[in-house]
Amino acid sequence: MLKAADRAAPRARVRLTLRQALAASLPLPDASADTVVSTLMLCSAPDRSAVLAEVKRVLRPGGQLLLLEHVRAADPALA
């Protein structure tokens, strides 16, 4: 996927930087990301809580999280 993104990057309408890293250990400073995008990966993350904590750490105040998932909530009221 990183190779495909690298090929598509020059056509992007916004400036972007591609990096490969573990979701629970992002190589970004605190509150440095305007947007975090996560698609269909939490089901395969060994520690979802650690991933979401890392997202919270790197996302700037007022930033946006774009999330697409298919996991079912453990709480029946949310499922």
MDTraj code that builds the backbone (N, CA, C; nanometers):
import mdtraj as md
import numpy as np

residues = "MET LEU LYS ALA ALA ASP ARG ALA ALA PRO ARG ALA ARG VAL ARG LEU THR LEU ARG GLN ALA LEU ALA ALA SER LEU PRO LEU PRO ASP ALA SER ALA ASP THR VAL VAL SER THR LEU MET LEU CYS SER ALA PRO ASP ARG SER ALA VAL LEU ALA GLU VAL LYS ARG VAL LEU ARG PRO GLY GLY GLN LEU LEU LEU LEU GLU HIS VAL ARG ALA ALA ASP PRO ALA LEU ALA".split()
xyz = np.array([
    [0.0817, -0.1191, 0.0000],
    [0.0000, 0.0000, 0.0000],
    [0.0868, 0.1265, 0.0000],
    [0.1996, 0.1203, 0.0678],
    [0.2865, 0.2375, 0.0717],
    [0.3393, 0.2703, -0.0680],
    [0.3719, 0.1686, -0.1462],
    [0.4188, 0.1919, -0.2832],
    [0.3089, 0.2576, -0.3672],
    [0.1859, 0.2105, -0.3537],
    [0.0742, 0.2686, -0.4291],
    [0.0514, 0.4138, -0.3861],
    [0.0591, 0.4408, -0.2580],
    [0.0415, 0.5770, -0.2088],
    [0.1536, 0.6675, -0.2583],
    [0.2740, 0.6158, -0.2633],
    [0.3876, 0.6937, -0.3110],
    [0.3697, 0.7321, -0.4583],
    [0.3156, 0.6404, -0.5369],
    [0.2901, 0.6704, -0.6784],
    [0.1789, 0.7743, -0.6932],
    [0.0800, 0.7699, -0.6057],
    [-0.0342, 0.8612, -0.6154],
    [-0.0054, 0.9982, -0.5529],
    [0.0905, 1.0076, -0.4647],
    [0.1170, 1.1315, -0.3898],
    [0.1370, 1.2550, -0.4772],
    [0.2075, 1.2457, -0.5887],
    [0.2261, 1.3678, -0.6691],
    [0.0949, 1.4270, -0.7225],
    [-0.0093, 1.3482, -0.7294],
    [-0.1387, 1.3984, -0.7782],
    [-0.2274, 1.4527, -0.6663],
    [-0.1826, 1.4439, -0.5432],
    [-0.2627, 1.4908, -0.4291],
    [-0.2819, 1.6417, -0.4352],
    [-0.3958, 1.6864, -0.3887],
    [-0.4265, 1.8304, -0.3875],
    [-0.3766, 1.8984, -0.2612],
    [-0.3234, 1.8213, -0.1702],
    [-0.2681, 1.8748, -0.0462],
    [-0.1261, 1.8213, -0.0288],
    [-0.0483, 1.8910, 0.0523],
    [0.0869, 1.8443, 0.0823],
    [0.0750, 1.7258, 0.1788],
    [0.1488, 1.6215, 0.1519],
    [0.1434, 1.5065, 0.2420],
    [0.2798, 1.4431, 0.2556],
    [0.2958, 1.3727, 0.3659],
    [0.4175, 1.2982, 0.3937],
    [0.3781, 1.1551, 0.4229],
    [0.4412, 1.0618, 0.3547],
    [0.4121, 0.9200, 0.3766],
    [0.5171, 0.8613, 0.4694],
    [0.4703, 0.7868, 0.5681],
    [0.5610, 0.7204, 0.6624],
    [0.5065, 0.5819, 0.6929],
    [0.5954, 0.4906, 0.7160],
    [0.5569, 0.3561, 0.7582],
    [0.5943, 0.3404, 0.9047],
    [0.4970, 0.2996, 0.9869],
    [0.5219, 0.2865, 1.1304],
    [0.4154, 0.1985, 1.1928],
    [0.4424, 0.1527, 1.3129],
    [0.3418, 0.0799, 1.3892],
    [0.2367, 0.1787, 1.4384],
    [0.1116, 0.1409, 1.4320],
    [0.0026, 0.2313, 1.4706],
    [0.0092, 0.2709, 1.6177],
    [0.0654, 0.1869, 1.7003],
    [0.0740, 0.2163, 1.8435],
    [0.2012, 0.2924, 1.8789],
    [0.2824, 0.3271, 1.7771],
    [0.4070, 0.3982, 1.8020],
    [0.4388, 0.4873, 1.6818],
    [0.3624, 0.5936, 1.6678],
    [0.3766, 0.6812, 1.5517],
    [0.4961, 0.7749, 1.5683],
    [0.5754, 0.7939, 1.4626],
    [0.6940, 0.8799, 1.4709],
    [0.6583, 1.0276, 1.4516],
    [0.5679, 1.0770, 1.5352],
    [0.5209, 1.2150, 1.5257],
    [0.5231, 1.2794, 1.6639],
    [0.5486, 1.4092, 1.6688],
    [0.5408, 1.4789, 1.7979],
    [0.3962, 1.4888, 1.8466],
    [0.3801, 1.5141, 1.9737],
    [0.2473, 1.5349, 2.0318],
    [0.1747, 1.6472, 1.9575],
    [0.0448, 1.6297, 1.9377],
    [-0.0432, 1.7320, 1.8806],
    [0.0100, 1.7890, 1.7493],
    [0.0633, 1.7035, 1.6638],
    [0.1249, 1.7519, 1.5400],
    [0.0453, 1.7183, 1.4138],
    [-0.0565, 1.6356, 1.4237],
    [-0.1310, 1.5938, 1.3050],
    [-0.2637, 1.6677, 1.2960],
    [-0.2905, 1.7260, 1.1803],
    [-0.4194, 1.7914, 1.1563],
    [-0.5298, 1.6875, 1.1399],
    [-0.4952, 1.5763, 1.0744],
    [-0.5925, 1.4708, 1.0455],
    [-0.5247, 1.3354, 1.0598],
    [-0.5945, 1.2411, 1.1193],
    [-0.5508, 1.1017, 1.1240],
    [-0.6556, 1.0196, 1.0504],
    [-0.6094, 0.9368, 0.9570],
    [-0.6988, 0.8499, 0.8806],
    [-0.6659, 0.7060, 0.9171],
    [-0.7674, 0.6305, 0.9533],
    [-0.7505, 0.4890, 0.9858],
    [-0.8621, 0.4115, 0.9182],
    [-0.8248, 0.3146, 0.8360],
    [-0.9251, 0.2370, 0.7640],
    [-0.9036, 0.0876, 0.7828],
    [-1.0032, 0.0246, 0.8375],
    [-1.0105, -0.1214, 0.8464],
    [-0.8837, -0.1849, 0.9026],
    [-0.8314, -0.1278, 1.0118],
    [-0.7105, -0.1860, 1.0685],
    [-0.7200, -0.2207, 1.2166],
    [-0.8169, -0.1642, 1.2869],
    [-0.8238, -0.1907, 1.4302],
    [-0.8512, -0.3375, 1.4622],
    [-0.9179, -0.4069, 1.3711],
    [-0.9465, -0.5488, 1.3964],
    [-0.8184, -0.6320, 1.3991],
    [-0.7128, -0.5831, 1.3366],
    [-0.5877, -0.6595, 1.3336],
    [-0.4832, -0.6026, 1.4295],
    [-0.5143, -0.4954, 1.4983],
    [-0.4194, -0.4363, 1.5937],
    [-0.4183, -0.5190, 1.7210],
    [-0.2999, -0.5567, 1.7685],
    [-0.2927, -0.6364, 1.8912],
    [-0.3484, -0.5637, 2.0129],
    [-0.3360, -0.4307, 2.0154],
    [-0.3823, -0.3524, 2.1303],
    [-0.4543, -0.2271, 2.0791],
    [-0.5853, -0.2396, 2.0549],
    [-0.6632, -0.1273, 2.0019],
    [-0.6561, -0.0043, 2.0906],
    [-0.6560, -0.0253, 2.2206],
    [-0.6497, 0.0874, 2.3144],
    [-0.5203, 0.1657, 2.2967],
    [-0.4093, 0.0958, 2.2763],
    [-0.2807, 0.1627, 2.2557],
    [-0.2815, 0.2425, 2.1256],
    [-0.3419, 0.1880, 2.0217],
    [-0.3511, 0.2579, 1.8931],
    [-0.4330, 0.3856, 1.9086],
    [-0.5477, 0.3755, 1.9718],
    [-0.6338, 0.4930, 1.9880],
    [-0.5701, 0.5973, 2.0799],
    [-0.4962, 0.5535, 2.1799],
    [-0.4243, 0.6471, 2.2665],
    [-0.3169, 0.7201, 2.1865],
    [-0.2520, 0.6502, 2.0964],
    [-0.1494, 0.7121, 2.0125],
    [-0.2110, 0.8129, 1.9165],
    [-0.3256, 0.7798, 1.8617],
    [-0.3978, 0.8739, 1.7750],
    [-0.4309, 0.9998, 1.8545],
    [-0.4813, 0.9827, 1.9739],
    [-0.5154, 1.0978, 2.0579],
    [-0.3915, 1.1819, 2.0871],
    [-0.2788, 1.1177, 2.1082],
    [-0.1547, 1.1891, 2.1387],
    [-0.1090, 1.2767, 2.0220],
    [-0.1142, 1.2230, 1.8996],
    [-0.0587, 1.2970, 1.7853],
    [-0.1572, 1.3948, 1.7228],
    [-0.2857, 1.3776, 1.7470],
    [-0.3865, 1.4642, 1.6871],
    [-0.3900, 1.5988, 1.7591],
    [-0.3798, 1.7063, 1.6836],
    [-0.3820, 1.8395, 1.7438],
    [-0.5229, 1.8700, 1.7960],
    [-0.5362, 1.9584, 1.8928],
    [-0.6692, 1.9986, 1.9380],
    [-0.7493, 2.0550, 1.8199],
    [-0.8700, 2.0091, 1.8043],
    [-0.9532, 2.0517, 1.6930],
    [-0.9261, 1.9749, 1.5646],
    [-0.8300, 1.8825, 1.5683],
    [-0.8002, 1.8006, 1.4507],
    [-0.9118, 1.7008, 1.4259],
    [-0.9010, 1.6293, 1.3153],
    [-1.0069, 1.5335, 1.2845],
    [-0.9527, 1.3924, 1.2692],
    [-1.0320, 1.2972, 1.3151],
    [-1.0042, 1.1553, 1.2983],
    [-1.1039, 1.1023, 1.1969],
    [-1.0523, 1.0496, 1.0870],
    [-1.1362, 0.9867, 0.9850],
    [-1.1200, 0.8367, 1.0024],
    [-1.2266, 0.7718, 1.0434],
    [-1.2204, 0.6326, 1.0844],
    [-1.3238, 0.5505, 1.0094],
    [-1.2789, 0.4433, 0.9482],
    [-1.3685, 0.3465, 0.8849],
    [-1.3331, 0.2109, 0.9422],
    [-1.4266, 0.1510, 1.0123],
    [-1.4011, 0.0218, 1.0774],
    [-1.5208, -0.0706, 1.0614],
    [-1.4981, -0.1951, 1.0939],
    [-1.6044, -0.2934, 1.0850],
    [-1.6118, -0.3810, 1.2088],
    [-1.5436, -0.3390, 1.3153],
    [-1.5483, -0.4174, 1.4392],
    [-1.6810, -0.3909, 1.5110],
    [-1.7253, -0.4878, 1.5863],
    [-1.8510, -0.4749, 1.6605],
    [-1.8204, -0.4374, 1.8050],
    [-1.8922, -0.3397, 1.8563],
    [-1.8735, -0.2966, 1.9934],
    [-1.9124, -0.4081, 2.0903],
    [-1.8365, -0.4190, 2.1996],
    [-1.8656, -0.5207, 2.3006],
    [-1.9955, -0.4876, 2.3756],
    [-2.0265, -0.3603, 2.3873],
    [-2.1473, -0.3149, 2.4562],
    [-2.2667, -0.3372, 2.3628],
    [-2.3633, -0.4232, 2.4020],
    [-2.4781, -0.4510, 2.3152],
    [-2.5576, -0.3257, 2.2755],
    [-2.5575, -0.2248, 2.3606],
    [-2.6292, -0.1010, 2.3274],
    [-2.5634, -0.0278, 2.2117],
    [-2.4329, -0.0459, 2.1951],
    [-2.3606, 0.0190, 2.0859],
    [-2.3472, -0.0693, 1.9626],
    [-2.3621, -0.1997, 1.9814],
    [-2.3468, -0.2928, 1.8700],
    [-2.4611, -0.2752, 1.7766],
])
top = md.Topology()
chain = top.add_chain()
for i, resn in enumerate(residues, 1):
    res = top.add_residue(resn, chain, resSeq=i)
    for name in ("N", "CA", "C"):
        top.add_atom(name, md.element.get_by_symbol(name[0]), res)
traj = md.Trajectory(xyz[None], top)
